[in-house]
Amino acid sequence: MYSNNKGRALDSFEGIVEFIAVAESRGFSAAAKQLGCSTSHVSRQLARLEERLGCVLLSRTTRLVSLTDTGAVYYQQVKDLLTGLQQANELVNLQQIALTGTLRVSAAGGFAEHYVAPALMSFAQAHPELTIDMDFNSRMVNFVEDGIDFAIRYGELSDSSLIARKLVNRPMMAVASSDYLQHFGEPKQPVDLKNHSCIVTNNDTWKFIHNGVPESVKVKGRWRSNNANAVLQACEQGLGIAYMPKSTFIDSVESGRLTPILQPYWGSGSSSWIVYQNKRFMPLRTRMAIDFLVQYFAHWHEDENL
């Protein structure tokens, strides 16, 4: 009798993981990708769960999967049970601190390439059983469908459904090559940029500080790119004036390939962030990597790198 009850109790948990994944991702395919299994497996598990419970938990259409009223009540009850189980498993892992699996990071920009990537290399060295997959792409990512644990992004963040933790502030610097300045002269104040060729990134309105007051200048030029390295190389080739975070120009300024200009007017710029999905449970490897990066850059200042 005891073993039969135990078997039935264990059976009652079957399908719950799949149900929660579908409820949170709003789709069978997204849930399957998140769980690392087939869509048919997720569908079968959900069907068995609904059959055991004797009710419909999910409303299925060709485009969307949503919770029924019963499903919504059931989700609120079982999600905490699963969270407790996952956290118990993580506590065991904490005893061992042997991170495994794959940490998937989306990153973009020179700061991520030159500073975040080496930091994560140090993290990987401390956890030899962990695999890190960095995708350097500036496109918007779907954290569930793309399987991304967190992203490194620069500037203003528009998606309020995500959690963002600041890594560093990124004050700006304007530069040009000596060849460009010899041919076209040096601008003395931000408004002079309207008569110059400027290398445009994602934004053609540059923000400066003039006598303590913000000043915006709309610029144009012969070269446009959303890649910081391409902007840097174009500037070194004399194609125009560039205006980006200071750390982008460290080597070029120190070697004399680029010359800082308009220094009294440089703006405070934006920040680089760690961005991740707002979900109730986060794998230990993701939590530890985020905390590691925040601590790693706690005392990092752009000014000290020039």
N, C-alpha and C positions, 0 to 999 in steps of 0.2 A: 504493500500500500504506500509505503514511504517513497519508494523509487518511482511509482507511477505518478504520485503528486509532484515529485521533483521534476519528472519529465515534462508534465503539463506546465509547470511553472516556467521551465526553460523555454518551452515552445511559445509561451505568451510574449516573449521578448523578440521573437523572430519577426523581422520586417519593420521594427521600430526605427532602426538606424536609417533605413531607406525612406521611410515615411517622413522623418524629420528633414532629411536632405531634400526631398521633393518639395516639402512645404516651404522650405527656406529659399530654394532656388527657383521655384515656380515652374519646374519642368523636369521630365524624366531624363532627358539627355544630359542636362546640366548636372543633375544629381548623380547620374552614372559616372560622369567625368570627375566629379568631386570625390566619389567613393572609389574610383579606379576599377569599375566593373562595367558590365554591359547594360544597355538600356532594358533589354528583355529580362535580365535578372531583377532589376529594380521593379519592373512591372509585375513580375510573378510574385515577388515578396509582398508588394502592396495588395495584390489580389488575395493572397492567402491571409494577410492581416485583416482585411475587410471581411473575409469569409468567417474567420474565427470570431470577430467582434459582432458580426451580424448587422453591420451598418456600412454606409458609404462615407468615407473620410475625405475623398477628393472629387472635385467636379472637373471633368476632363473635356476640353474642347480641342479643336485642331491647332489653336495658337497658344492656349494658356491652360495651366493647371492651377486650380484654386481650392482652398479648403471649404468644405461644407460647414454648416453651423456645428454639427457634431464633431467634424474634424478639427475645427478651431479649438473646441473645448478639450479634445483629446490631446492636441498638440501642446497646449499649455500645461497639461498634467505630465506628459512623458518627457518633455524636453529637459526638465530639471533632473529627472532620473538619469538620462543619458549624460548630462553634464557631470553629475556626481560620479558616474562610472569612469568617464574620461579623465576627470581630475584625479581620481584614485589611481588610475594607471600612470598619470604623469608624476604623481608623488613617488611611485616606485621608480620611475625613470630618474627622478631627481636624486634618488639614493645612488644611482650609478653614474649620472651625468655623461652618458654615452649617447650623444645625439645621433640619430640615424635618419634615413630617408632623404628626400630632396627638398631643399629650400629654393623656391623659385622667386626671383626678384626682377622686377621691371625697372629700368633706369634710363635716364636720358641726360645728355649734357656733359661738358668737360669735367665738372665737379664730380659727377658720379664715376666717370672713367678714371680720373687721376687720384681721387681721394677715397670715395666709397668702396670701389673695387679692391684697392689694397687693404682697406680695413676689413672687408669680408674675407680676404685671403688669410689674414691673421686669425680670424674667427674659425675658418676652415682648418687651419693648422692645429688649433686647439681641440678640434673635434674630428679626428681622422676618419670616422665612419659616416660623416655627413657629406652629402653631395650638394653643391651650390650651382644653380643654373641662372645666370644673369643674361637678360635680354635687353640689349641697348636699343630702345625704340621709343620715340616720343609720342606714339599714338595712344589714345585712350584705351585702357585695358578693362576687360570684364573679369573681375577677380575670380568669379565662380567658373565661368566657361573657360577662361585661359589658365586656370589653376595657379594664379599668382598669389603668393603669400603677402608681399608688400611691394610698394613702388617707391622710387626716389623721384621727386618732382620739384621743380623750381617755379616760383611765382605764386600768383593768386590761385586758390583752389575753389572751384565752383560747385563741386558735388558735396552737398551737405550730409549725404548718407554715409560718407566715409569718415574715418578717424585720421587726423593728421597730427604728427608730433614734429615739432621744429628741430632740425638738426643744427643749422647755422644761419646767421644773417649774411647777406651777400652784397655789400656796398659796391658801387659801380666805379668804372674807370673808362675814360675815353682815350684812344690811342690812334696813331697813324704812323706810317713808315716815313723815314727821312726822305725817301725819293718822292713820296706824295707831297710832303710839306714843302720841298724845294720847288716843285712844279706849280703848286696851287696855293701856297701860303698856309699860315696857321690861323685858325679861327681864334678870336680873342674872347668871345662870349657865345653862349648857346645859340642866340638868334643868327649868328654868322653861318651856322650849319646849313641854313637854307640855300646858301650859295656854294655848297660843297657836295661832293659825291660821298654818300654814307652807305655803309654796308648794313643792310636791314636784316634783322632776325625775325622773330614772330610778331614784333610790334614796330611800326614805323613812327610812333610818337615817343620821343625820348624825354625823360623827366629829369630835370636838374634842380639845383637849389641856387637862387640868385638873391643875394643879400637877405638870406634867411627865408625867402619866399619861394615856394615851388614854381617852377617854370617848365612848361611843356613845349617841345619843338617838333613839328612834323617834318620828317626827313625823307629823302629819296636818294637813289643811287643806282649803280650799274650791277650790283651783286646782291642777291637775296638768298638766304638759306636758314633753315631751322637747326642746322648743325653747327655747334660752337667751333669745332676744329676747322670746318670749311670757312667760316667767317674769319677765323684767325689767319688762315693761310692766305685768304684773299686780301686781308689787310696788309700782311707782310709783302705781298706782291704789288702793293701800291694801288689797289683798286678803290681805296677810299678810307674813310674814318670808321672805326668800330667803337661800340659802346656796350660793354658787357661787365659782369662781375670781375673784380680785380684778379682773382686767382687764375682766370683764363689766360692772363698775359704775363705770368711770372717769368717763364723762361725767355720769352720774346723781349721783354723790357730789360731784364738783366743782361742779355746778350747784345742789346743795342739794336735789335732788328725792328723794334717799335719804340715810339717816343710818346710818353704821356702828354696829353694836352687838356686844356680847359679844367685844370685841377681844382681851382676854387669853386667850381660849379657841380662837381660830381654828386650824384644823388645817393640816397641811402639804399636804393635797390630793393629787392625782395628777399625771400628766404628759401632755403632748400628744406624739403619736408620728407618724412617717412609717412606714406599714406597706405592705409589698409582697411579692409572691410570691417564694418561694425558687426561682429558676431559674438555670440555668447561664449564660444570655446575657441581657443587658439592653440595650435600645436606648440609643444615646448620649444622646438627648434626655432619657430617663428618668434615666440616671445623673447627667448634669450638673444636672438640675433638683433631684434629691435632695441632691446635694452643695452646690448653691447655697443651698437652704433651711437645711441644717444649719449652714453658715457664716453665713448671714444672721441666724440666731437664736442664734449661739454666745454672745453677750454680752447677750442679752435677759433681763431680770428683771421679773417681775410687779410687784414692789415699786416699781420705778422709774417705773411708769406711774400712780402714784397720788400 
